[in-house]
Amino acid sequence: MSIFSENIRLLRGKLGITQRELSEQITITTSRYISYEKGRSKPPVDVLIRISRLFHVSIDLLLSVDLIKYPLDDMLKLPDNRIVLPVVVDQNGNESIEIIPQKASMGYLRGYSDPEYIESLETISLPFLKNGKFRAFPASGDSMPPFKDGSFIIGKYMEGISDLKSGTSYIFVTLNDGITYKRLKAKNKNSITVASDNTFYEPYEIPFEEILEVWQYASGIFPGEFS
């Protein structure tokens, strides 16, 4: 069986409903749904979206993460109750902030949705950062002063493009640029326009389909602070 088939069997069991009841809720035949649970076939995108919404679990997790290893109570619940990110808590009950390594930031593109990768990262706790999921990303270059090489930018996870505000700084995780820290200039029909605070650099557009994650600037760690 595939990870996906095991996951939907697990989640259906947690809901306490039969295969027939579930298939009716996502408007497909029972035999078709059973083929998904047995791993004989894979759902098309429209059905996958309906399954994701029914279970309130992101498509990324349904397809790629063995959920039996990670209790759903330990995952981040977004405002619509969708489960998307693993939450790490320290011994005092404070949510830990994962630190993406300076020299391995490109590895984040492969591991950002993998709880095992996230659990392998070093963490810090900053109790003054509350009401959200936070993560520390390495800064590079001179495009966003005062951040420079060796700095870390702490971002708060953002659910969607519609929540972004012009003039606010964000960490964008994208297919082409990897991790980039920029200020949002405008939201367009199919893209966003971002700019550096250093006016030497020209604004540019990022297509929506290239955006993997967005984190709003929350705080920073600068070189020498902890030396």
Backbone as CSV, one residue per row, in Angstrom:
resi,resn,N_x,N_y,N_z,CA_x,CA_y,CA_z,C_x,C_y,C_z
1,MET,0.834,-1.201,0.000,0.000,0.000,0.000,0.867,1.250,0.000
2,SER,0.317,2.338,-0.498,1.036,3.600,-0.525,0.827,4.368,0.777
3,ILE,1.650,5.389,1.002,1.462,6.256,2.170,0.070,6.868,2.138
4,PHE,-0.360,7.287,0.942,-1.669,7.917,0.817,-2.785,6.959,1.243
5,SER,-2.759,5.716,0.762,-3.825,4.774,1.097,-3.839,4.471,2.591
6,GLU,-2.659,4.337,3.196,-2.588,4.100,4.634,-3.136,5.304,5.403
7,ASN,-2.818,6.511,4.929,-3.269,7.720,5.613,-4.786,7.855,5.591
8,ILE,-5.398,7.613,4.422,-6.843,7.811,4.374,-7.577,6.729,5.170
9,ARG,-6.994,5.534,5.251,-7.591,4.506,6.117,-7.518,4.945,7.579
10,LEU,-6.362,5.482,7.977,-6.178,5.954,9.349,-7.151,7.086,9.669
11,LEU,-7.246,8.059,8.779,-8.080,9.229,9.033,-9.568,8.881,9.022
12,ARG,-9.959,7.966,8.142,-11.362,7.535,8.129,-11.707,6.852,9.448
13,GLY,-10.768,6.042,9.956,-10.988,5.385,11.244,-11.157,6.391,12.368
14,LYS,-10.378,7.475,12.322,-10.490,8.508,13.364,-11.831,9.214,13.292
15,LEU,-12.384,9.332,12.079,-13.703,9.947,11.934,-14.821,8.993,12.346
16,GLY,-14.525,7.698,12.356,-15.517,6.711,12.742,-16.631,6.539,11.731
17,ILE,-16.282,6.610,10.438,-17.292,6.446,9.391,-16.887,5.302,8.465
18,THR,-17.864,4.756,7.767,-17.616,3.637,6.863,-17.093,4.147,5.524
19,GLN,-16.585,3.228,4.719,-16.129,3.587,3.375,-17.282,4.152,2.555
20,ARG,-18.463,3.570,2.720,-19.621,4.063,1.977,-19.971,5.490,2.393
21,GLU,-19.987,5.744,3.694,-20.314,7.086,4.180,-19.311,8.117,3.688
22,LEU,-18.033,7.744,3.693,-17.010,8.679,3.234,-17.150,8.947,1.734
23,SER,-17.362,7.892,0.959,-17.486,8.060,-0.489,-18.665,8.964,-0.834
24,GLU,-19.751,8.860,-0.055,-20.901,9.728,-0.295,-20.563,11.182,-0.006
25,GLN,-19.740,11.418,1.018,-19.388,12.784,1.378,-18.497,13.447,0.331
26,ILE,-17.704,12.650,-0.386,-16.848,13.246,-1.420,-17.402,12.974,-2.818
27,THR,-18.643,12.486,-2.858,-19.410,12.293,-4.101,-18.704,11.421,-5.138
28,ILE,-18.251,10.245,-4.712,-17.745,9.223,-5.634,-18.360,7.889,-5.238
29,THR,-18.212,6.872,-6.065,-18.752,5.553,-5.725,-17.914,4.905,-4.630
30,THR,-18.569,4.007,-3.879,-17.858,3.308,-2.805,-16.717,2.458,-3.366
31,SER,-16.951,1.788,-4.475,-15.910,0.932,-5.059,-14.699,1.760,-5.479
32,ARG,-14.967,2.954,-5.976,-13.849,3.826,-6.369,-13.041,4.242,-5.153
33,TYR,-13.726,4.597,-4.058,-12.998,4.980,-2.851,-12.197,3.807,-2.299
34,ILE,-12.799,2.612,-2.288,-12.100,1.429,-1.783,-10.808,1.184,-2.565
35,SER,-10.830,1.462,-3.863,-9.619,1.272,-4.673,-8.506,2.201,-4.219
36,TYR,-8.863,3.372,-3.681,-7.854,4.296,-3.155,-7.260,3.742,-1.862
37,GLU,-8.130,3.235,-0.969,-7.648,2.692,0.300,-6.775,1.458,0.100
38,LYS,-7.052,0.671,-0.925,-6.271,-0.535,-1.182,-5.039,-0.253,-2.034
39,GLY,-4.887,0.993,-2.483,-3.729,1.372,-3.269,-3.762,0.895,-4.706
40,ARG,-4.947,0.499,-5.193,-5.051,0.014,-6.569,-5.114,1.164,-7.583
41,SER,-5.537,2.327,-7.138,-5.596,3.487,-8.030,-5.380,4.761,-7.226
42,LYS,-5.139,5.860,-7.934,-4.897,7.149,-7.290,-5.990,8.132,-7.709
43,PRO,-6.419,8.991,-6.781,-7.497,9.929,-7.115,-6.998,11.062,-8.005
44,PRO,-7.878,11.569,-8.889,-7.521,12.762,-9.650,-7.482,13.978,-8.722
45,VAL,-6.983,15.083,-9.225,-6.757,16.270,-8.390,-8.038,16.741,-7.713
46,ASP,-9.167,16.767,-8.452,-10.401,17.292,-7.855,-10.869,16.432,-6.681
47,VAL,-10.722,15.113,-6.789,-11.105,14.223,-5.688,-10.111,14.354,-4.538
48,LEU,-8.832,14.485,-4.851,-7.802,14.656,-3.826,-8.081,15.905,-2.997
49,ILE,-8.505,16.961,-3.634,-8.838,18.201,-2.924,-10.022,17.968,-1.988
50,ARG,-11.042,17.231,-2.461,-12.211,16.961,-1.606,-11.836,16.103,-0.409
51,ILE,-10.944,15.128,-0.625,-10.481,14.291,0.489,-9.705,15.136,1.497
52,SER,-8.838,16.007,0.995,-8.055,16.885,1.872,-8.960,17.768,2.717
53,ARG,-9.992,18.322,2.104,-10.910,19.198,2.834,-11.749,18.426,3.845
54,LEU,-12.133,17.206,3.501,-12.917,16.398,4.432,-12.124,16.089,5.697
55,PHE,-10.860,15.704,5.534,-10.024,15.342,6.680,-9.346,16.556,7.322
56,HIS,-9.395,17.713,6.647,-8.708,18.916,7.131,-7.205,18.679,7.273
57,VAL,-6.657,17.943,6.318,-5.226,17.656,6.296,-4.687,18.069,4.930
58,SER,-3.534,18.739,4.912,-2.987,19.225,3.656,-2.673,18.079,2.691
59,ILE,-2.746,18.362,1.404,-2.441,17.360,0.385,-1.000,16.882,0.526
60,ASP,-0.076,17.788,0.835,1.325,17.409,1.047,1.447,16.280,2.059
61,LEU,0.773,16.439,3.197,0.865,15.419,4.245,0.182,14.125,3.823
62,LEU,-0.964,14.225,3.172,-1.667,13.019,2.737,-0.809,12.156,1.821
63,LEU,-0.047,12.806,0.948,0.704,12.078,-0.071,2.102,11.646,0.371
64,SER,2.701,12.372,1.327,4.130,12.148,1.556,4.539,11.826,2.983
65,VAL,3.632,11.922,3.950,4.010,11.720,5.352,3.170,10.608,5.962
66,ASP,3.835,9.645,6.609,3.141,8.556,7.287,2.545,9.110,8.584
67,LEU,1.262,9.442,8.552,0.636,10.157,9.664,0.539,9.329,10.937
68,ILE,0.635,8.016,10.836,0.558,7.194,12.043,1.751,7.463,12.971
69,LYS,2.858,7.977,12.399,4.055,8.272,13.191,3.954,9.618,13.901
70,TYR,2.999,10.466,13.460,2.917,11.828,13.982,1.481,12.124,14.384
71,PRO,1.157,12.003,15.670,-0.210,12.264,16.108,-0.699,13.616,15.606
72,LEU,-1.931,13.668,15.137,-2.450,14.899,14.572,-2.496,16.031,15.584
73,ASP,-2.553,15.695,16.869,-2.540,16.736,17.889,-1.205,17.468,17.930
74,ASP,-0.149,16.845,17.350,1.164,17.468,17.337,1.422,18.264,16.063
75,MET,0.399,18.407,15.229,0.541,19.176,13.996,-0.138,20.524,14.168
76,LEU,0.318,21.499,13.404,-0.229,22.850,13.501,-1.608,22.906,12.859
77,LYS,-2.597,23.384,13.611,-3.947,23.559,13.081,-4.128,25.025,12.685
78,LEU,-4.409,25.238,11.412,-4.613,26.575,10.887,-6.055,27.003,11.146
79,PRO,-6.394,28.286,10.869,-7.739,28.786,11.194,-8.879,27.938,10.644
80,ASP,-8.696,27.301,9.485,-9.770,26.476,8.933,-9.669,25.021,9.401
81,ASN,-8.858,24.804,10.464,-8.629,23.467,11.035,-7.811,22.557,10.125
82,ARG,-7.242,23.109,9.061,-6.386,22.288,8.206,-5.067,22.052,8.923
83,ILE,-4.569,20.831,8.822,-3.333,20.449,9.498,-2.206,20.488,8.479
84,VAL,-1.113,21.200,8.786,-0.104,21.385,7.754,1.327,21.255,8.231
85,LEU,1.649,21.649,9.445,3.043,21.663,9.878,3.213,20.967,11.223
86,PRO,4.349,20.279,11.394,4.622,19.712,12.715,4.979,20.807,13.713
87,VAL,4.461,20.690,14.925,4.764,21.644,15.981,5.717,20.987,16.973
88,VAL,6.821,21.649,17.261,7.806,21.128,18.201,7.722,21.951,19.489
89,VAL,7.624,21.262,20.640,7.487,21.935,21.927,8.650,21.551,22.819
90,ASP,9.219,22.550,23.539,10.345,22.254,24.421,9.849,21.713,25.764
91,GLN,10.783,21.426,26.692,10.422,20.783,27.952,9.562,21.669,28.843
92,ASN,9.548,22.988,28.570,8.733,23.913,29.345,7.384,24.187,28.699
93,GLY,7.118,23.523,27.582,5.839,23.705,26.916,5.813,24.840,25.921
94,ASN,6.962,25.520,25.720,7.018,26.589,24.739,7.247,26.002,23.352
95,GLU,6.576,26.572,22.356,6.798,26.100,20.995,8.214,26.451,20.555
96,SER,8.928,25.446,20.066,10.303,25.654,19.622,10.325,26.242,18.219
97,ILE,11.345,27.039,17.962,11.533,27.667,16.648,12.668,26.938,15.947
98,GLU,12.358,26.261,14.855,13.389,25.538,14.120,14.304,26.521,13.395
99,ILE,15.596,26.179,13.353,16.596,27.027,12.695,17.067,26.326,11.427
100,ILE,16.866,26.970,10.293,17.343,26.427,9.029,18.826,26.756,8.895
101,PRO,19.706,25.771,8.741,21.155,26.025,8.727,21.588,26.936,7.580
102,GLN,22.595,27.756,7.837,23.128,28.655,6.818,23.622,27.876,5.600
103,LYS,24.382,26.801,5.843,25.038,26.093,4.740,24.137,25.063,4.061
104,ALA,22.953,24.846,4.600,22.093,23.804,4.029,20.691,24.324,3.739
105,SER,20.587,25.619,3.421,19.259,26.200,3.232,18.528,25.611,2.040
106,MET,19.259,25.193,0.994,18.595,24.618,-0.170,17.954,23.268,0.162
107,GLY,18.472,22.602,1.198,17.862,21.350,1.621,16.457,21.549,2.144
108,TYR,16.131,22.770,2.541,14.794,23.071,3.047,13.738,22.859,1.964
109,LEU,14.093,23.102,0.710,13.140,22.919,-0.381,12.706,21.464,-0.501
110,ARG,13.583,20.545,-0.122,13.240,19.127,-0.184,12.568,18.639,1.089
111,GLY,12.808,19.330,2.194,12.330,18.815,3.472,11.294,19.639,4.189
112,TYR,10.836,20.757,3.587,9.962,21.673,4.321,8.639,21.029,4.764
113,SER,8.167,20.011,4.043,6.898,19.367,4.418,7.106,18.006,5.078
114,ASP,8.356,17.674,5.408,8.687,16.375,5.991,8.933,16.528,7.491
115,PRO,8.042,16.015,8.346,8.236,16.148,9.792,9.572,15.607,10.282
116,GLU,10.091,14.537,9.670,11.376,13.984,10.104,12.501,14.976,9.863
117,TYR,12.457,15.679,8.727,13.473,16.707,8.452,13.342,17.840,9.457
118,ILE,12.119,18.301,9.702,11.910,19.412,10.630,12.387,19.032,12.031
119,GLU,12.111,17.798,12.452,12.532,17.359,13.788,14.046,17.279,13.917
120,SER,14.758,17.161,12.792,16.218,17.048,12.839,16.905,18.399,13.015
121,LEU,16.164,19.490,12.873,16.756,20.828,12.943,16.994,21.250,14.388
122,GLU,18.021,22.074,14.590,18.229,22.677,15.901,17.112,23.683,16.162
123,THR,16.814,23.918,17.442,15.720,24.819,17.788,16.131,25.813,18.867
124,ILE,15.369,26.897,18.929,15.480,27.859,20.029,14.057,28.156,20.489
125,SER,13.919,28.749,21.665,12.613,29.177,22.168,12.663,30.663,22.472
126,LEU,11.694,31.391,21.971,11.567,32.822,22.246,10.147,33.045,22.752
127,PRO,9.953,33.020,24.082,8.601,33.078,24.646,7.798,34.312,24.247
128,PHE,8.473,35.390,23.818,7.721,36.589,23.434,7.048,36.444,22.077
129,LEU,7.399,35.402,21.336,6.730,35.144,20.065,5.627,34.119,20.310
130,LYS,4.386,34.571,20.200,3.245,33.715,20.500,2.220,33.780,19.370
131,ASN,1.211,32.921,19.482,0.064,32.925,18.568,0.475,32.720,17.117
132,GLY,1.177,31.650,16.871,1.567,31.341,15.506,2.665,30.309,15.456
133,LYS,3.025,29.915,14.258,4.134,28.996,14.034,5.305,29.798,13.492
134,PHE,6.474,29.719,14.159,7.628,30.532,13.788,8.800,29.644,13.369
135,ARG,9.634,30.174,12.498,10.817,29.450,12.025,11.901,30.474,11.688
136,ALA,13.171,30.098,11.900,14.295,31.009,11.664,15.016,30.623,10.379
137,PHE,15.168,31.592,9.483,15.788,31.372,8.181,17.075,32.182,8.057
138,PRO,18.087,31.645,7.378,19.351,32.369,7.217,19.223,33.518,6.232
139,ALA,19.854,34.635,6.567,19.903,35.786,5.657,21.190,35.712,4.851
140,SER,21.168,36.309,3.661,22.376,36.344,2.842,22.365,37.597,1.976
141,GLY,23.567,38.054,1.616,23.668,39.226,0.757,23.413,40.523,1.495
142,ASP,23.165,41.576,0.728,22.985,42.908,1.314,21.700,43.571,0.826
143,SER,20.740,42.759,0.371,19.540,43.334,-0.228,18.523,43.827,0.796
144,MET,18.616,43.319,2.047,17.633,43.693,3.059,18.314,44.095,4.361
145,PRO,18.945,45.279,4.381,19.585,45.726,5.610,18.534,45.887,6.731
146,PRO,18.930,45.624,8.012,20.281,45.377,8.516,20.710,43.914,8.455
147,PHE,19.930,43.044,7.834,20.293,41.636,7.781,21.401,41.402,6.761
148,LYS,22.371,40.600,7.136,23.477,40.251,6.256,23.894,38.823,6.556
149,ASP,24.909,38.345,5.862,25.367,36.968,6.073,25.609,36.698,7.554
150,GLY,25.106,35.580,8.027,25.266,35.224,9.432,24.057,35.575,10.274
151,SER,23.156,36.403,9.738,21.938,36.758,10.448,20.874,35.684,10.245
152,PHE,19.891,35.680,11.123,18.718,34.824,10.956,17.463,35.680,11.055
153,ILE,16.545,35.444,10.150,15.275,36.154,10.130,14.199,35.200,10.612
154,ILE,13.467,35.587,11.641,12.417,34.738,12.184,11.087,35.146,11.568
155,GLY,10.421,34.167,10.969,9.163,34.441,10.309,8.004,33.691,10.934
156,LYS,6.811,34.267,10.780,5.560,33.646,11.238,4.843,33.072,10.023
157,TYR,4.436,31.825,10.099,3.833,31.153,8.961,2.540,31.840,8.527
158,MET,2.403,32.057,7.217,1.217,32.673,6.639,0.449,31.628,5.842
159,GLU,-0.867,31.618,6.002,-1.687,30.587,5.371,-1.832,30.787,3.876
160,GLY,-2.022,32.028,3.418,-2.276,32.211,1.991,-1.855,33.566,1.473
161,ILE,-1.781,33.677,0.151,-1.397,34.918,-0.498,-2.368,36.045,-0.154
162,SER,-3.641,35.696,0.008,-4.655,36.723,0.264,-4.425,37.451,1.585
163,ASP,-3.664,36.830,2.498,-3.409,37.444,3.798,-2.230,38.410,3.779
164,LEU,-1.485,38.459,2.690,-0.290,39.300,2.640,-0.666,40.767,2.451
165,LYS,0.158,41.650,3.033,-0.108,43.090,2.988,1.057,43.822,2.332
166,SER,0.730,44.741,1.437,1.758,45.539,0.769,2.535,46.350,1.798
167,GLY,3.846,46.459,1.583,4.712,47.203,2.486,5.269,46.378,3.621
168,THR,4.800,45.124,3.763,5.265,44.232,4.835,6.345,43.302,4.297
169,SER,7.300,42.973,5.155,8.408,42.099,4.750,8.064,40.640,5.026
170,TYR,8.446,39.767,4.077,8.152,38.340,4.185,9.348,37.512,3.733
171,ILE,9.403,36.294,4.252,10.324,35.286,3.738,9.515,34.447,2.747
172,PHE,9.955,34.416,1.500,9.284,33.629,0.476,10.129,32.392,0.182
173,VAL,9.524,31.227,0.261,10.187,29.985,-0.117,9.627,29.607,-1.485
174,THR,10.475,29.669,-2.510,9.995,29.484,-3.884,10.799,28.413,-4.613
175,LEU,10.205,27.895,-5.661,10.851,26.848,-6.444,12.150,27.317,-7.082
176,ASN,12.175,28.549,-7.582,13.351,29.029,-8.322,14.390,29.704,-7.445
177,ASP,13.954,30.517,-6.486,14.899,31.306,-5.692,15.240,30.681,-4.351
178,GLY,14.542,29.612,-3.965,14.780,29.046,-2.643,14.221,29.965,-1.580
179,ILE,15.027,30.286,-0.580,14.609,31.159,0.513,15.037,32.589,0.199
180,THR,14.065,33.497,0.131,14.384,34.892,-0.142,13.563,35.795,0.764
181,TYR,14.184,36.858,1.247,13.534,37.794,2.165,13.331,39.118,1.446
182,LYS,12.080,39.511,1.245,11.783,40.718,0.474,10.546,41.407,1.027
183,ARG,10.343,42.640,0.580,9.163,43.405,0.959,8.119,43.299,-0.157
184,LEU,6.870,43.051,0.223,5.808,42.945,-0.772,5.427,44.329,-1.279
185,LYS,5.462,44.481,-2.591,5.078,45.754,-3.211,3.636,45.713,-3.720
186,ALA,3.250,44.592,-4.340,1.907,44.517,-4.913,1.498,43.069,-5.125
187,LYS,0.177,42.826,-5.060,-0.398,41.542,-5.437,-1.059,41.711,-6.799
188,ASN,-0.622,40.910,-7.751,-1.140,40.981,-9.107,-2.108,39.833,-9.352
189,LYS,-2.588,39.694,-10.571,-3.562,38.652,-10.885,-2.989,37.260,-10.687
190,ASN,-1.767,37.033,-11.171,-1.163,35.710,-11.111,0.217,35.706,-10.467
191,SER,0.573,36.800,-9.814,1.907,36.906,-9.233,1.912,37.971,-8.156
192,ILE,3.042,38.070,-7.479,3.270,39.173,-6.554,4.521,39.920,-6.997
193,THR,4.596,41.199,-6.678,5.787,41.997,-6.938,6.482,42.249,-5.613
194,VAL,7.759,41.919,-5.542,8.531,42.093,-4.312,9.739,42.981,-4.597
195,ALA,10.296,43.552,-3.527,11.432,44.458,-3.699,12.357,44.364,-2.497
196,SER,13.612,44.699,-2.724,14.604,44.782,-1.663,14.536,46.157,-1.014
197,ASP,14.912,46.244,0.246,15.028,47.551,0.893,16.243,48.302,0.371
198,ASN,17.232,47.570,-0.109,18.399,48.166,-0.753,17.991,48.540,-2.180
199,THR,17.885,49.829,-2.460,17.359,50.285,-3.754,18.272,49.971,-4.933
200,PHE,19.452,49.425,-4.666,20.335,49.014,-5.756,19.679,47.888,-6.557
201,TYR,18.826,47.102,-5.895,18.190,45.956,-6.536,16.806,46.328,-7.059
202,GLU,16.503,45.860,-8.252,15.232,46.152,-8.891,14.119,45.232,-8.357
203,PRO,12.880,45.749,-8.249,11.750,44.882,-7.904,11.558,43.802,-8.962
204,TYR,10.936,42.692,-8.583,10.661,41.637,-9.552,9.405,40.884,-9.142
205,GLU,8.889,40.078,-10.056,7.660,39.333,-9.815,7.953,37.867,-9.479
206,ILE,7.096,37.306,-8.632,7.137,35.877,-8.320,5.771,35.289,-8.680
207,PRO,5.693,34.391,-9.653,4.406,33.767,-9.992,3.857,32.969,-8.812
208,PHE,2.542,32.964,-8.652,1.918,32.237,-7.548,2.332,30.767,-7.524
209,GLU,2.437,30.141,-8.711,2.696,28.703,-8.750,4.102,28.346,-8.273
210,GLU,4.991,29.333,-8.154,6.350,29.058,-7.680,6.477,29.171,-6.165
211,ILE,5.447,29.696,-5.503,5.526,29.949,-4.067,5.149,28.700,-3.278
212,LEU,6.080,28.218,-2.455,5.849,27.046,-1.616,5.352,27.432,-0.227
213,GLU,5.980,28.438,0.364,5.607,28.911,1.696,5.859,30.413,1.778
214,VAL,5.130,31.068,2.716,5.368,32.478,3.023,5.380,32.637,4.538
215,TRP,6.384,33.360,5.045,6.527,33.614,6.476,6.684,35.118,6.684
216,GLN,5.859,35.718,7.520,5.944,37.155,7.781,7.046,37.461,8.783
217,TYR,7.804,38.512,8.508,8.887,38.902,9.411,8.352,39.123,10.825
218,ALA,9.018,38.503,11.808,8.608,38.646,13.205,9.733,39.154,14.097
219,SER,10.971,38.741,13.813,12.105,39.150,14.632,13.384,38.753,13.906
220,GLY,14.521,39.033,14.513,15.783,38.683,13.891,16.850,38.360,14.914
221,ILE,17.833,37.594,14.479,19.024,37.286,15.277,20.217,37.759,14.482
222,PHE,21.024,38.621,15.071,22.122,39.251,14.348,23.473,38.705,14.795
223,PRO,24.473,38.718,13.898,25.812,38.222,14.257,26.354,38.953,15.488
224,GLY,26.951,38.187,16.377,27.577,38.788,17.544,26.682,38.899,18.753
225,GLU,25.363,38.704,18.569,24.447,38.845,19.698,24.709,37.808,20.789
226,PHE,25.127,36.619,20.367,25.310,35.542,21.338,26.757,35.086,21.433
227,SER,27.678,35.946,21.035,29.098,35.583,21.092,29.642,35.793,22.492
